[in-house]
Amino acid sequence: MEDRAQTLVRKMVPNIYQPYPVSVHGVKEETGDIKTFTLGFKDQEIQNRFTFRPGQFVLVSVFNCGEAPISICSSPTFSKGLQLSIKKMGLLTGEIHRYTEGDEVGLRGPYGNGFPLEQLCGHDLLFVGGGIGLAPLRSLIQYVLSKRSQFGGVTILYGARTPQDIVFKDDLAAWDKEEDVQVTTTVYRDNPTWKGEVGPVTRLLEKATISPSNTKAIICGHPAIISYVVFDLLKMGFAEEDIITTLERNMKCGVGKCGHCSIGSKFTCMHGPVFTYREIKTFPTGF
């Protein structure tokens, strides 16, 4: 028989093991294979109780397709539900890409540890993202900008393969207009209309004005991008604990039971997906 404390927790916090129905409130096409979905819980009580930290993820379920872990790309301060940016890669994500306003999926979570907000407060922040890796960073960036007085200067460096592959174009333009925020975007391959930087995102580090002693670096992207960025940040003088990133692993259950995302004694779905470089360098498989 559950005690009063357990009853209170059960009433206050949604069951993270149970999929809840959510409705699609809006769909925005970011690129040819990436869409951002705005979702809202059908149960308003669950909607009011659902909370998360930037960097956490949810498991999205589609009938007859299964489940997939997706990072939340909206801020906890976003008042219209939550947003997920989904890249079309297989059966489940392909099915979701067919969905329009009013369609429903299942959602459970949130899972993972999220970014260490308390450690970031009072510091300058450097965000380095590649491709769809900007999605979990977007959640934190939006959160930081909504609580601007708690953080220092913000530098955002973003890289995409081509101008057509740039995600969150409107957000990047809006962030660049914010006070004490610098945004630079680069592409690997340009086109005749592209007027920005060309080359890997690591080249942007050479031009950025950053003080490693008072800056926390937050990175997300392909593991190869992360490793190169970390290497350059260490050369610049960043401390290992001030380099924060996310790891991509084959997460399935979200609660550390299936073992798909194990890294030595750690589980990405529980102890991550956010880790400092100091933690990652002790892992047997690294990035």
Secondary structure, DSSP 8 states (H G I E B T S, - for coil): ---HHHHHHHHHS--TTS-EEEEEEEEEE-SSSEEEEEEEESSHHHHHH----TT-EEEEEETTTEEEEEEB-S-TT-SS-EEEEEE--SHHHHHHTT--TT-EEEEEEEES----HHHHTTSEEEEEEEGGGHHHHHHHHHHHHHTGGGS--EEEEEEESSGGG---HHHHHHHHTSTTEEEEEEESS--TT--SEES-THHHHHHS---GGGEEEEEES-HHHHHHHHHHHHHHT--GGGEEEE------SSSS-S-TTEETTEEHHHH-SEEEHHHHTTSTT--
